[in-house]
Amino acid sequence: MIIKNKVATSNVQIDNNSVKITEYNFSPGSETKYHKHEMDYIVVPINDGELLLVDKFGNKVKSKLKKGVSYFKESGVEHNVINSGSKDLKFIEIEIKNR
């Protein structure tokens, strides 16, 4: 069972003309809230974890993150990201700014 309404915490580490790098920390059940990615981005998991991704239509997709195994997504992705696992989850998001 997922207990929602807790918001994941974030800490911007770098924000310059080229990239924005943000560390996200999710306790079990915490979420980002619905958002749209305006830039291409890379996610680098710091530890293993389980996510539930919910799109604007309410469609749900489960995703397993593996420590150190990065993935790339193009801009335009719209979703809420929820830690559906039983452990804290941390990842780094690298947003690539257009020049």
Backbone as a ProteinNet text record, in pm:
[ID]
protein_1_A
[PRIMARY]
MIIKNKVATSNVQIDNNSVKITEYNFSPGSETKYHKHEMDYIVVPINDGELLLVDKFGNKVKSKLKKGVSYFKESGVEHNVINSGSKDLKFIEIEIKNR
[TERTIARY]
83.8	0	88.4	56.9	133.4	61.4	133.1	78.7	137.3	52.6	101.4	88.2	107.6	97.3	222.1	326.7	455.3	535.6	596.7	670.3	818.2	875.1	1018.1	1095.3	1213.2	1295.9	1396.5	1435.8	1532.7	1634.7	1754	1861.9	1935	1926.8	1997.2	2145.7	2226.2	2370.5	2443.9	2398.3	2458.3	2346.5	2352.1	2257.3	2332.6	2375	2450.4	2391.4	2463.2	2411.8	2397.4	2464.2	2464.7	2374.3	2374.9	2301.4	2240.3	2142	2089.5	2096.6	2164.9	2182.4	2114.7	2021.2	1941.7	1945.5	1966.1	1958.4	1817	1752.9	1619.1	1625.8	1553.3	1543.1	1395.8	1361.1	1223.9	1215.7	1138.7	1105.9	996.8	971.5	866.8	733.2	671.4	542.4	550.6	668.4	676.3	677	642.6	623.2	674	689.8	733.2	615.8	497.6	377.9	388.3	276.4	271.4	354.3	436.5	520.6	554.9	600.5	644.6	792.3	867.9	1009.7	1027.6	1080.4	1100.7	1233.1	1321	1452.6	1476	1562.7	1610.1	1678.2	1671.9	1732.4	1785.2	1878.4	1939.9	1916.8	1878.1	1863	1971.6	2042.6	2147.3	2105.7	2056.8	2017.6	2138.4	2123.7	2228.6	2211.6	2089.1	2063.5	1950	1933	1824	1690.9	1587.5	1456.5	1346.9	1225.1	1107.4	1026.2	989.7	908.8	775.8	677.1	549.5	537.7	525	513.1	368.3	307.2	166.5	159.3	104.4	96.1	-31.5	-49.6	-161.8	-297.8	-299.9	-424.8	-451.9	-360.1	-374.2	-314.2	-250.4	-184.2	-64.1	-45.5	60	159.5	287	394.1	490	523.8	622.6	760.1	858.5	994.8	1089.6	1187.5	1289	1416.5	1471.8	1598.8	1710.1	1822.1	1938.8	2053	2112.2	2221.5	2323.2	2348	2450.1	2409	2289.4	2243.8	2155.9	2214.1	2148.1	2050.9	1956.4	1869.6	1844.1	1808.9	1788.1	1644.8	1586.9	1453	1456	1380.9	1370.1	1270	1281.1	1189.2	1045.1	952.7	810.8	744.6	823.6	766.6	684.4	561.1	473.2	430.8	458.2	425.1	437.9	389.3	416.8	505.1	609	701.3	683.9	654.8	626.3	721.6	780	860.9	764	751.5	658.3	726	853.9	926	915.4	982.8	977.7	1102	1193.3	1317.2	1329.7	1411.1	1442	1508.1	1484.8	1538.9	1604.3	1720.5	1791.1	1839.2	1822.8	1883.3	1923.4	2012.8	2057.6	1992.2	1933.7	1874.8	1960.8	2002.8	2083.2	1999.5	1959.8	1880.8	1976.1	1960.4	2049.2	1981.6	2042.7	1983.9	2020.9	1923.4	1949.9	2031.5	2117.7	2200.6	2152.6
-118	0	124.3	219.3	341.8	452.3	514.4	629.1	752.8	830.6	946.7	1073.7	1185.1	1319.4	1364.9	1285.8	1332.3	1374.5	1490.9	1540.8	1507.4	1455.9	1427.7	1557.9	1548.5	1667.4	1675.4	1796.8	1814.9	1920.5	1906.9	2000.5	2025	2148.6	2182.9	2194.6	2114.9	2114.3	2208.3	2210.4	2295.6	2347.4	2474.5	2533.6	2642.1	2607.8	2703.1	2708.6	2761.1	2774.7	2642.1	2538.5	2409.7	2304.5	2295.4	2188.7	2237.5	2162.6	2177.5	2038.4	2027.5	1898.2	1905.8	1814.3	1814.8	1677.5	1675.1	1550.5	1539.8	1425.4	1399.6	1289.5	1309.4	1211.6	1180.6	1052.7	1007.6	910.8	942	841.7	753.6	635.2	550.3	625.3	621.6	686.2	831.1	892	1033.4	1047.2	1167.1	1189.8	1327.4	1345	1474.5	1567.4	1516.7	1584.8	1590.1	1609.2	1608.4	1724.4	1695.2	1797.6	1758.4	1856.9	1835	1869.6	1782.9	1806.4	1893.1	2010.8	2105.5	2083.4	2001.2	1974	1823.5	1780.5	1642.7	1620.5	1494.6	1470.3	1328.6	1316	1188.2	1167.2	1046.2	1011	909.8	938	849.1	802.7	678.5	627.7	611.2	658	643.4	511.3	461.5	330.3	261.9	133	59.1	109.5	100.9	143.5	111.3	136.5	110.5	238.7	271.6	389.9	352.7	435.1	429	561	554.1	672.7	683.8	799.5	820.5	936.3	910.8	1017.6	1100	1199.4	1292.4	1225.3	1106.4	1032.7	933.1	925.7	831.9	695.2	678.6	552.2	534.2	413.1	384.1	284.3	313.8	224.6	208	83.3	57.2	50.3	101.2	103.5	69.9	-15.7	-48.4	25.2	93.5	161.4	76.4	74.9	-0.4	98.3	91	180.4	194	318.4	345.8	321.1	269.5	242.7	360.4	448.9	572.3	547.4	643.5	641.4	782.1	794.6	922.1	933	1052.3	1080	1214.9	1224.8	1351.3	1442.5	1571.8	1669.2	1636.3	1687.4	1667.3	1564	1485.3	1384.3	1455.1	1406.1	1461	1347.9	1363.5	1255.6	1299.4	1213.1	1218.7	1098	1117.2	1009.3	978.3	852	810	696.7	706.3	595.8	487.5	382.9	275.2	162.4	180.3	79.1	101.1	16.5	22.7	89.5	134.8	197.9	338.5	420.7	552.9	536.9	634.7	631.3	765.5	761.1	883.2	869.8	979.2	983	1125	1133.7	1260.9	1277.1	1394.8	1426.6	1534.2	1507.6	1602.1	1650.3	1777	1835.6	1907.4	1882.8	1937.8	2059.3	2174.8	2298.3	2316.7	2363.3	2394.2	2522.5	2528.4	2649.8	2731.4
0	0	0	-87.2	-97.5	-21.8	70.2	142.3	76	7.9	-65.6	18.7	-47.8	7.7	81.2	84.7	134.3	12.1	17.1	-98.1	-84.3	-192.2	-195.5	-177.5	-119.4	-103.2	-217.1	-248.8	-356.1	-317	-372.9	-347.9	-479.8	-531.1	-654.7	-623.1	-692.4	-669.5	-765	-891.1	-994.2	-1083.2	-1116	-1210.8	-1286.4	-1410	-1490.7	-1632.2	-1727.2	-1863.7	-1936.8	-1889.7	-1958.6	-1896.2	-1762.3	-1693.2	-1563	-1518.5	-1382.7	-1320.9	-1207.8	-1141.5	-1004.8	-983.3	-860.8	-796.1	-664.8	-587.2	-530.3	-550.7	-496.7	-392	-282.6	-175.1	-150.4	-156.8	-139.9	-22.8	77.8	178.6	117.2	171.6	115.4	107.6	-9.4	-31	-72.2	-65.3	-103.7	-255.4	-301.7	-444.1	-484.2	-615.1	-667.2	-690.7	-701	-750.5	-903.2	-968.5	-1113.9	-1170.2	-1271.7	-1333.6	-1476.7	-1551.9	-1690.1	-1700.7	-1767	-1789.5	-1913.6	-1893.9	-2004	-2076.1	-2018	-2076.9	-2082.7	-2176.1	-2174.3	-2039.9	-1990.1	-1859.2	-1846	-1752.1	-1716.7	-1567.9	-1529.2	-1388	-1352.3	-1241.8	-1192.2	-1053	-1040.4	-907.8	-815.1	-691.5	-590.8	-515.6	-510	-449.9	-526.4	-503.3	-566.2	-512.4	-593	-546.7	-645.3	-602.8	-685.2	-697.6	-822.3	-848	-909.2	-883.5	-952.7	-1026.4	-1158.8	-1242.6	-1288.1	-1263.6	-1297.9	-1396.6	-1517	-1616.3	-1599.4	-1686.5	-1671.8	-1692.5	-1750.1	-1769.5	-1657.5	-1562.2	-1451.6	-1479.4	-1597.4	-1629.4	-1537.5	-1487.8	-1391.1	-1449.3	-1426.9	-1469.9	-1352.8	-1320.8	-1216.2	-1280.6	-1207.3	-1257.5	-1143.9	-1172.8	-1072.5	-1108.2	-1008.2	-1026.8	-968.8	-1038.7	-995.3	-971.5	-855.7	-817.7	-931.3	-973.2	-1074.4	-1218.1	-1242.3	-1378.7	-1423	-1501.9	-1544.5	-1658.3	-1674.7	-1792.2	-1840	-1968.9	-2036	-2085	-2071.7	-2125.4	-2196.5	-2304.2	-2375.5	-2306.6	-2330.9	-2272.4	-2311.7	-2232.9	-2261.1	-2172.3	-2100.2	-2011	-1902.6	-1879.5	-1777.2	-1684.8	-1555.2	-1462.1	-1316.6	-1229.3	-1086.3	-1057.2	-979	-944.6	-796.1	-765.3	-628.2	-589.3	-471	-419.1	-370.7	-449.6	-415.6	-337.7	-307.2	-231.4	-81.1	-7.1	139.4	200.1	113.5	160.7	103.6	170	116.3	-20.4	-106.8	-242.5	-271.6	-336.2	-373	-516.8	-595.1	-726.7	-762.8	-861.1	-915.2	-1051.7	-1074	-1204.4	-1269.7	-1393.6	-1470	-1587.2	-1583.2	-1691.1	-1785.9	-1917.2	-2018.4	-2080.9	-2063.3	-2114.8	-2261.4	-2338.8	-2479.8	-2486.9	-2581.9	-2597.2	-2712.9
[MASK]
+++++++++++++++++++++++++++++++++++++++++++++++++++++++++++++++++++++++++++++++++++++++++++++++++++

